[in-house]
């Protein structure tokens, strides 16, 4: 695992393709509900303030890499196996790079609504595809030809910005597995309440509807691994929302870097013993 700023990390390559998903048209979030006259949100945060982020690496000894993250009340767990020999038909293996297998799920107890959430439902498949697109842009898969990397992410508690928490947990898990990345991948969400951009959306803010975006950013180069939008938006307002999402990504980056340093100290201490 390369420590942040380590010279052993490969240089940033060309900006990966940005994926944008446009959905239904929506109006801006209701300011009266989400932002008070004093500029505070329902949970007491300022417009661009993030929820508290806590992260840990190496939470499962049986996996090649693992990480757990909390972003406010949203909690995600990521586990990585590999690189290993490709499973299934031999034709599945790629001669020039690794195959990336991503799976996403939500724990039955992750929301107040207790219902069975099958692994193969449409929403889970869509989220898994977004994770695959994000990490295919970030992992240097050409270093691991004819192999497979498995990435499993589960939401343990859902309170908004689920994709972002998954990406941030997965980044740490991939690093914990010692798999080479072009850069950290940090994700943040944003939305609008009238003319104010809100960063790191909670479930209540997401449920209010209106323009929302999730951004996966590689902060070293500024390259976007993925952008997801769920509403149409005038380009003048898009800039404010994307600035809030970018700032959220960079704030998360500082937390992830510290988690990597802490993990490096733990491993060094174990080797010393």
C-alpha atoms as one frame of an Amber mdcrd trajectory, in Angstrom:
protein
   0.000   0.000   0.000   1.479   3.295  -1.057   1.249   6.053   1.519  -0.262
   9.393   0.419   2.213  11.423  -1.565   4.417   8.374  -2.133   6.540   8.506
  -5.240   5.744   4.857  -5.967   2.279   5.710  -7.193   1.887   5.806 -10.948
   1.362   9.222 -12.576  -2.140  10.466 -13.294  -3.285   9.419 -16.726  -5.735
  11.066 -19.085  -9.009  12.265 -17.620 -11.414   9.299 -17.653 -14.763   9.427
 -19.333 -17.367  11.210 -17.244 -20.720   9.484 -16.924 -23.774  11.697 -16.418
 -27.242  10.321 -15.799 -30.095  12.746 -16.454 -33.496  11.994 -15.030 -36.744
  13.778 -14.347 -36.998  17.551 -14.243 -37.260  18.971 -10.746 -37.544  22.248
  -8.910 -35.036  23.476  -6.351 -35.310  22.104  -2.837 -37.771  24.000  -0.653
 -35.703  26.584   1.202 -38.241  26.910   4.008 -37.867  23.215   4.796 -34.143
  22.762   4.277 -32.453  26.089   4.966 -33.519  28.532   7.665 -33.367  32.309
   7.388 -30.203  32.140   9.508 -28.608  29.770   7.000 -28.898  26.527   8.977
 -30.097  23.172   7.690 -32.443  20.765   9.499 -29.517  18.984  11.202 -27.826
  22.237  12.260 -25.204  22.384   9.517 -24.351  25.375   7.371 -25.079  25.033
   3.654 -21.652  23.733   2.640 -20.791  21.970   5.901 -20.249  18.209   5.811
 -21.491  15.699   8.338 -18.824  14.182  10.561 -16.787  11.559   8.697 -15.125
   8.621  10.460 -13.121   5.966   8.627 -11.209   2.781   9.479  -9.210   0.356
   7.372  -8.433  -3.325   7.902 -11.695  -4.221   9.625 -11.755  -7.804   8.225
  -8.630  -9.954   8.511 -10.024 -12.583   6.100 -10.230 -10.161   3.148  -7.338
  -8.775   1.115  -8.597  -5.301   1.899 -11.470  -3.797   3.885 -12.747  -0.491
   5.227 -15.652   0.998   7.142 -16.874   4.572   6.895 -19.475   6.739   8.580
 -20.715   9.945   6.992 -23.151  11.268   9.519 -25.669   8.472   9.984 -24.823
   6.808   6.667 -22.567   3.813   7.274 -20.856   1.707   4.612 -18.586  -1.329
   4.579 -16.309  -2.293   1.676 -14.368  -5.529   1.171 -11.853  -6.368  -1.584
 -10.557  -9.761  -2.738  -7.771  -9.978  -5.279  -6.161  -9.633  -7.612  -6.716
 -13.369  -8.113  -7.175 -15.785 -10.977 -10.271 -15.057 -13.024 -13.238 -17.185
 -12.026 -15.616 -18.668 -14.587 -14.976 -19.132 -18.315 -11.403 -18.596 -19.471
 -12.707 -16.187 -22.105 -13.690 -13.820 -19.285 -10.019 -13.051 -18.560  -8.484
 -10.002 -20.268  -4.921 -10.301 -21.522  -4.072  -6.638 -20.954  -5.796  -5.789
 -17.668  -7.756  -7.060 -14.689 -11.485  -7.709 -14.678 -13.246  -5.641 -12.021
 -16.290  -7.238 -10.377 -18.393  -4.904  -8.226 -21.383  -5.814  -6.095 -23.552
  -3.489  -4.015 -26.186  -4.268  -1.417 -28.153  -2.663   1.391 -28.578  -4.409
   4.714 -32.181  -5.253   5.583 -31.864  -3.077   8.685 -30.247  -0.138   6.857
 -33.471   1.880   6.690 -36.561   2.299   8.851 -38.503   0.386   6.204 -37.850
  -3.290   6.907 -38.115  -5.066   3.591 -36.135  -7.709   1.783 -33.579  -6.182
  -0.571 -32.462  -8.763  -3.106 -28.937  -8.430  -4.502 -30.247  -8.488  -8.058
 -32.764  -5.615  -7.887 -32.525  -2.763 -10.388 -31.291  -0.127  -7.936 -28.506
  -2.368  -6.628 -27.464  -3.264 -10.170 -27.357   0.418 -11.106 -25.260   1.287
  -8.064 -22.876  -1.603  -8.781 -22.467  -0.318 -12.347 -21.648   3.180 -11.088
 -19.044   1.753  -8.702 -17.541  -0.305 -11.531 -17.317   2.743 -13.801 -15.763
   4.783 -10.998 -13.052   2.304 -10.070 -12.236   1.233 -13.607 -11.180   4.854
 -14.055  -9.076   4.819 -10.875  -7.486   1.355 -10.527  -4.431   0.737 -12.711
  -5.932  -2.505 -13.993  -3.211  -2.991 -16.626  -0.811  -3.918 -13.836  -2.858
  -7.069 -13.197  -3.486  -8.800 -16.569  -5.505 -12.037 -16.666  -6.746 -11.516
 -13.131  -9.882 -10.432 -11.293 -10.544  -7.924  -8.518 -13.733  -8.324  -6.484
 -15.201  -5.298  -4.718 -18.174  -5.778  -2.393 -19.860  -2.774  -0.783 -22.771
  -2.794   1.635 -24.756   0.037   3.171 -25.303  -0.778   6.840 -27.294   2.363
   7.594 -28.763   4.692   4.977 -29.205   8.408   5.628 -28.381  10.020   2.301
 -25.362  10.188  -0.042 -25.160   6.396  -0.164 -23.139   6.269  -3.390 -20.604
   8.701  -1.950 -20.128   6.681   1.231 -19.684   3.531  -0.876 -17.005   5.133
  -3.044 -15.107   6.497  -0.060 -15.192   3.155   1.763 -14.191   1.301  -1.414
 -11.217   3.597  -1.993  -9.818   2.731   1.428 -10.523  -0.986   0.956  -8.710
  -1.032  -2.400  -5.732   0.734  -0.826  -5.809  -1.676   2.106  -5.518  -4.525
  -0.417  -2.371  -2.918  -1.847  -3.947  -2.445  -5.274  -2.448   0.412  -7.287
  -4.643   3.458  -7.834  -3.984   6.451 -10.043  -5.189   8.617  -7.176  -7.584
   8.649  -4.257 -11.224   8.554  -5.356 -13.321  10.810  -3.137 -17.063  11.292
  -3.543 -19.404  14.036  -2.419 -22.991  15.068  -3.088 -24.685  18.429  -3.492
 -28.106  19.938  -4.130 -29.863  23.294  -4.266 -32.181  25.087  -1.855 -33.332
  28.122  -3.827 -30.009  29.738  -4.776 -27.964  28.096  -1.996 -25.885  25.016
  -2.764 -26.015  22.305  -0.095 -23.128  19.852   0.335 -23.285  16.247   1.592
 -27.024  15.652   1.345 -28.896  13.781   4.058 -31.845  11.494   3.368 -34.355
  14.265   4.178 -32.659  16.591   1.716 -32.529  13.935  -0.985 -36.201  13.091
  -0.442 -37.153  16.754  -0.945 -36.363  16.311  -4.637 -34.962  18.995  -6.890
 -31.534  19.202  -8.530 -28.994  16.858  -6.962 -25.575  15.605  -8.020 -23.031
  13.055  -6.843 -19.410  13.505  -7.866 -16.493  11.058  -7.697 -13.290  13.079
  -7.942  -9.603  12.185  -8.137  -8.283  15.197  -6.211  -4.656  14.982  -7.270
  -5.472  15.658 -10.909  -8.966  17.087 -10.569 -10.205  14.335 -12.907 -13.836
  13.298 -12.528 -14.366   9.545 -12.389 -18.163   9.864 -12.426 -20.851  12.521
 -12.231 -24.443  11.516 -11.522 -27.363  13.941 -11.808 -31.039  13.276 -11.174
 -32.654  16.475 -12.478 -32.364  19.025 -15.243 -30.647  22.247 -14.243 -29.634
  25.517 -15.875 -25.880  25.689 -16.407 -25.533  28.836 -14.279 -26.887  26.988
 -11.243 -24.999  23.818 -12.093 -21.671  25.545 -11.418 -22.609  26.423  -7.826
 -23.805  22.884  -7.147 -20.696  21.291  -8.652 -18.443  23.645  -6.683 -20.143
  22.459  -3.472 -19.719  18.796  -4.482 -16.051  19.367  -5.372 -15.374  21.059
  -2.036 -17.054  18.120  -0.279 -14.790  15.669  -2.149 -11.671  17.566  -1.127
 -12.775  17.689   2.509 -13.358  13.913   2.457  -9.922  13.456   0.876  -8.266
  14.846   4.009 -10.133  12.307   6.165  -9.220   9.398   3.868  -5.571  10.419
   3.841  -5.496  10.395   7.640  -7.136   6.951   7.672  -4.384   5.641   5.364
  -1.688   7.143   7.591  -3.277   5.549  10.655  -3.402   2.177   8.902   0.252
   2.526   7.899   1.162   3.189  11.533  -0.792   0.097  12.647   0.904  -2.148
  10.091   4.337  -0.747  10.940   3.729  -1.419  14.650   2.635  -5.004  13.907
   5.704  -5.662  11.800   7.877  -4.185  14.543   6.422  -6.653  17.057
